[in-house]
Every structure is written in C-alpha cells, then in structure tokens.
Amino acid sequence: MTDTRQQIRTHVGANAGIHFNELVRESDFAPGQVQYHVRRLREDGRLVREEFYGRTHYYPPTYDEWERAALALFRRETAREIVVYLIEREPAAPGEVADALEIARSTLEYHLDRLVDHDLVEKRYDDRNRVRLELAEPEATGRLLTTVTPTVPDRLVDRFTRLVDELLAGTREP
C-alpha cells in the first residue's frame, strides 16, 4: 500500500464517517488523488462508503450499518445535541427537548425522524399517552458519540437552519 493511501486510510480510521470534501481539506492531497486512493481502498475492502441524506461518508470496514448511520447523524450538530440531551435526561418529552435546545419543534422532528429511522431514538407513549423519547441503545450510542465532533461546515449548516426556523417563527401570526 502506498504512503498516500495509508495516510488516507489512517485519517478515515481516526475520523469515521468523514465526508469526502472534509477528507480533502484535512489532507495534503489534491481531490483527484484522494478520489483515486479512496476508490482503491474501497476496492480492496479497506474502506466503506455510505450515502446518508445527500452526503457521502467513509468508514473503516469495522463499523456495522447501525454504527455507520449513527456516526453520520452525529456529525450534524443538532442531532448530536438531541442525543446528548437524551443521554443526560431520558426519557424526555419532545417539547422539553426543543425548549432546552432552543430549536423549533419542526427542526426537532426533522432530526428525530432520522434518529428514529436508524434506531438510535425510540418514541414511546407513557401511561397518559404522551410521547416520550428514549435512546434505543444508550451504551453503544454513548461510545460512538465520543468518536465524532461535528465539523465547522456541518455546524454552520445546522446553525443556518436554526436561524431560518427562528426567522420563520417570528413571522407567523400568534
């Protein structure tokens, strides 16, 4: 294996779920070089490529499908904050989470839909038929959460979404 390929593989190993553009930004290689070596690593079974919500992520092959989805979602700041909140205070009502994180309920539901679809969060009903949010796999979720820090571009996208939600909420009639 070439030194370039090994460096890319090592970087993906340390940053599971990394996006292609992020990989290029954080390396000393041109996009074409990264693309070539990533393709070769995938052909050799040394990297896995997954698409989640319009973004391509790369992983070492040691992560299973559930873990890959979790890592991709944890790269989104808001999804990550929801999960951290639930780790600290589960079970929680959706309104409580939205209020605590200061996000619109629609933003919460957007991220919850993805977290529920990938079996990270469960929506349950209590004895009064109110929705309660709980982590599906708290220990595994906590372990994976510590391996990911959202990138600046990911954080900017989430913050822009929050800003738009706030602006739209301010234009609605009471």
C-alpha positions in Angstrom: 0.0 0.0 0.0 1.4 3.4 -0.9 2.1 6.0 1.7 -0.6 8.3 0.4 -3.2 5.5 0.6 -2.1 4.6 4.1 -2.4 8.2 5.2 -5.9 8.4 3.8 -6.9 5.1 5.4 -5.5 6.2 8.8 -7.3 9.5 8.6 -10.6 7.8 7.8 -9.9 5.4 10.7 -9.5 8.3 13.1 -12.5 10.2 11.7 -15.1 7.5 10.9 -17.9 9.0 8.9 -15.8 11.7 7.3 -17.1 13.5 4.2 -15.1 13.5 1.0 -14.6 17.3 1.0 -13.6 17.2 4.6 -11.1 14.5 3.8 -9.6 16.6 1.0 -9.5 19.7 3.2 -7.7 17.9 6.0 -5.2 16.2 3.8 -2.2 17.5 1.8 -3.5 15.8 -1.4 -5.4 17.1 -4.4 -9.1 16.0 -4.7 -8.2 13.7 -7.7 -5.5 12.0 -5.6 -7.9 11.4 -2.7 -10.6 10.2 -5.1 -8.2 7.7 -6.7 -6.9 6.3 -3.4 -10.3 6.1 -1.8 -11.6 4.2 -4.8 -8.7 1.7 -4.5 -9.2 1.4 -0.7 -12.9 0.6 -1.3 -12.0 -2.0 -4.0 -9.6 -3.6 -1.5 -12.3 -3.7 1.2 -10.3 -1.3 3.4 -12.9 1.5 3.3 -16.7 1.5 3.2 -18.7 4.3 1.5 -22.3 5.2 2.6 -24.7 7.8 1.5 -26.8 9.5 4.2 -29.2 12.3 3.4 -27.3 13.6 0.4 -23.8 13.3 1.8 -21.2 10.6 1.2 -19.4 9.3 4.3 -16.3 7.0 4.5 -15.7 4.4 7.3 -13.3 1.7 8.2 -14.9 -1.7 7.5 -15.1 -2.5 11.2 -18.3 -0.4 11.7 -21.6 -2.1 11.1 -24.6 -0.5 9.3 -26.2 0.9 12.5 -22.9 2.4 13.7 -22.2 4.0 10.3 -25.7 5.6 10.3 -25.1 6.8 13.9 -21.8 8.3 13.1 -23.2 10.1 10.1 -26.0 11.6 12.1 -23.7 12.6 15.0 -21.8 14.8 12.5 -24.9 17.0 12.5 -24.7 19.4 15.5 -28.4 19.4 16.2 -28.8 15.6 16.0 -25.8 15.3 18.3 -27.3 17.8 20.8 -30.6 15.9 20.9 -28.8 12.6 21.6 -26.6 14.3 24.3 -29.7 15.7 25.9 -31.3 12.3 26.0 -28.2 10.7 27.5 -28.4 13.2 30.3 -32.2 13.3 30.8 -34.0 10.5 29.2 -36.9 9.8 28.9 -37.9 13.3 27.7 -40.9 14.8 26.0 -40.3 16.3 22.6 -41.4 19.8 23.7 -39.0 19.6 26.6 -36.1 18.8 24.2 -37.0 21.5 21.7 -37.2 24.1 24.5 -34.0 23.1 26.2 -32.1 23.2 22.9 -33.9 26.3 21.8 -34.9 24.9 18.4 -38.2 24.9 16.6 -40.3 21.8 17.0 -40.1 21.2 13.2 -36.3 21.1 13.5 -36.5 18.7 16.3 -38.9 16.5 14.4 -36.7 16.6 11.3 -33.7 15.2 13.2 -35.8 12.9 15.3 -37.3 11.3 12.2 -33.7 10.4 11.1 -32.7 9.2 14.6 -35.8 7.1 14.9 -35.4 5.7 11.3 -31.9 4.5 12.2 -33.0 3.0 15.6 -31.0 5.5 17.7 -34.0 7.0 19.4 -37.4 5.5 20.2 -40.7 7.3 20.6 -42.8 5.7 23.3 -46.1 6.5 24.9 -46.4 6.8 28.6 -49.4 5.8 30.7 -51.1 9.1 29.9 -50.5 8.6 26.1 -47.8 11.3 25.9 -44.8 10.8 23.6 -41.5 10.1 25.5 -38.1 10.0 23.8 -35.5 7.4 24.8 -32.3 6.1 23.4 -32.6 2.7 21.8 -29.0 1.6 22.6 -27.7 4.1 25.3 -24.3 2.4 25.9 -23.4 1.9 22.2 -24.7 5.4 21.4 -22.6 7.0 24.1 -19.5 5.1 22.9 -20.0 6.2 19.3 -20.8 9.8 20.3 -17.4 10.3 21.8 -15.7 9.5 18.5 -17.3 12.3 16.5 -17.0 16.1 16.6 -19.1 18.0 14.0 -17.0 19.9 11.5 -17.3 23.6 11.0 -19.3 23.2 7.8 -21.7 20.8 9.4 -22.2 23.2 12.4 -22.8 26.1 10.0 -25.5 24.2 8.1 -27.2 23.4 11.4 -26.9 26.9 12.7 -28.3 28.3 9.4 -31.3 26.0 9.7 -31.9 27.2 13.3 -31.7 30.8 12.2 -34.2 30.3 9.4 -36.5 28.5 11.8 -36.3 31.4 14.2 -37.0 33.9 11.4 -40.0 31.9 10.2 -41.3 31.5 13.7 -41.1 35.3 14.2 -43.2 36.0 11.0 -46.1 33.7 12.0 -49.2 35.2 13.4 -49.9 34.1 17.0 
